[in-house]
Amino acid sequence: MLFFNFIQIIYTIPPILIALTFHEFSHGFIAYKLGDPTAKEKGRLSLNPFRHLDPIGFLMLLFFKFGWAKPVPYNPYYFSNRKRGTFLVALAGPLSNLVLAFLSIIILFVLQPVNGIVSNFFQLLFLYNIIFFIFNLIPIPPLDGFKIIISLLPKTVENLFLKYERFGYLILLMLIITDLLDKILLPMIHFVMEKLIFLANIFF
């Protein structure tokens, strides 16, 4: 059983690394395109996964299904429109995962009826990118969903929300411990999976 679990963990590493890397790279790439050189100067405008890994966060993700990467630094004051730039940078990460998930299911349709390691890889890539997409849209700091929400709020309300930003990790931890996070995420994950499979069916 332990050997089987170890093999399962080994299989999950490449899909997780790809999902995580494209997510973080997309943040930095959009920020750079909007005039912010911070990510590039810090060496984070890269598709090298080791540039984005937080070792503890990655191990937590593998073994406990909850983890984190090193957040890509950006300076919103480089943007010509701070709120619009913040919105686009925050949205870029989850959207990159949605695109990768869709490409994964398309490839699975093309490969049918191929089974084995290749099929398993793309199934996991499909699943993890959807999880990354949904999870990061939760409007709790420090997740992208929170940044998206506050970028749409008036300045005074934004400042009020930012005062409570430091409690975000505690809220997330409580949601995980009480299993509320799974109850929130699983229906949305299944919904997105069904819609992407439906779209892929249109092509095939």
N, C-alpha and C positions, 0 to 999 in steps of 0.2 A: 504493500500500500504506500509506504514512504517513497519507494522507487517510482511508483506510478505518479505520485504527486510531484516529485522532482521533475519528471519528464514533462508533466503539464506546465510547470513553471518555466522550464526551458523553452517550450513552444510559445509561451506568451511574451517572452522578452522582445523578439524582433517587432511584432505588431505594436507593442506598447511604445517602444523606442521611436518607431516611425510616426505614430500618432502624436506623441509628445513633441518630437522634433519639429514636425511641420506646424504644430500649434504655436510653439514659441517663435519659430522663424517667421511665421506670418505676422505676428505682432511687430517684430522688429522691422520687417520688410515694409509694411504699410507706414510705420512711423518714419522710416527713412525716406519713402516716397513723398511724405508730407513735409519733409524738410528737417527732420530730427536725426542727427548723425550719432546719437548716443549709443544705440545698439551696435552699430558698426565699429565705433571706437572701442567698445568693450569686447569686441570679438564675438558678439552674439548674433550677427547677421550671417548665420552659418547653418548648413544642413548636417553638420557633424553633431551627433546626439550627445557626445561627451561635453560639448559646450553648454548644454542646457540641463544636464543631469544634476540633481541634488541627490547624493548617495542615500541619505536616510529616507528622503521622500520616495525615491525609486524602490527601495526595499519595502517600504510600507505599502506601496502600490502593488507589488508582486505578492506579498504575503497576507495583507489585510484589506486589499481592494480599495484602499484610500491612501493617496499620496500626493506628491507635488513635485514640480520641476523648479529650477531657478527662474524666477520671473524675469522677463526681458526688461531692462531699464529703458525708460523713455522720458523725455522732457516735453510736456504738452505746451510749454511756452515757446517752442520752436514753430508750432503750428500757426498758420494765418488765422484760423478759427479754432480756439482751444477746445471748445465743447464738441464741435464736429470732428476734429482730429481724434479726441479721446474716444468718441463713439466708434469711429472707424477702426482704430487700433484695437480696441477691446473686442469688437465684433469679428475681426480678422481671424483670431485664433479658433473660436468655435466653428466659423464658416469653413475654415480649411479642413477641419475634421469631418464636417458634413460632406464636402466634396470628395475627400478620400474614402469615406464610407460608400458613397455612390459609385465611385470608380471600382471599389472592391467588389460590390455586388454585380456590376457589369462584367468584370473579369470572371467572376464565378459562373455567370450565365454563359460566357464564351467558352469556358473550360469544360462545361458539362459534357459527358458524365465523369470527368476526371476526379478521382478520389486520392486520399493519401495526404502527404505532407503539404503539397502545394495548395490543395483545396482547404486543408485545415488552416494554413497560414492566412488565406484570404477571408475565410470565415471569421477568424479572430481579428483580423484587421478591420473588417466590417463592424464587428461588435464593439471593439474598443474605441473606434472613432465615433460611433454613435454615443457611447458612454461619455467620452470626452466632450462631445458637442452638448449633450444635455446637462451634464454636471456643471460645466463652466458657465452655463447660462443662468444658474441659480443666482438670484439677486442678493447674495450675502457676501460681504467682503471676506477675503481679497479676490473673489472670483470675478470673471469678466462680466457676468450678469449685473453685478453691483455697479461696475464702472459704466456699463451701458445705461443703466437706469439714472445714475446721478448726472450723466452727460446730457440727459434730456430734461433735467429739472432746472427751475430758476436758481440763480446764484444763492439766494438766501436759504432756500430749502436744501440745496446741495451742501452748504456749509453745515446745516443741522445734521444731515445724514453722516457727513464725514466725522463729526464729533464722536459717533458711536462705532466708527470703523474698527477700532481696536478690539471690539467684542466679537468680531466675525468668526475667528477661529473657535472661540468658546461655543458659539451657536452651532457651528458645523459639527463640533465634537459631540454636543448633546444630541443632535439629530442622528448621528451615527450610532451612538451608544443605545439610544432608544429605538433603533430600527426605523425611525420615521423617514430617514433619508431614502431607504429602499422603497418604502411605500409611496414616496413622492416620485422617485425616479423611474421605477420599473414600468408603470403604465405609459409614461412618456417615451421611454426607450422602445417599448413594444410598438407604440404608435408610429414612431419614426421609422423603425425597421419595416413595418408593414407598408408604409408609404413609399419608401425607397425600393422595396421589392416590387411593388405595383408599378412604379415608374420604369424599373428595369424590364419588366414584362412587356411594357409598351414597345421597347426596342427589339425584343425577341419574342 
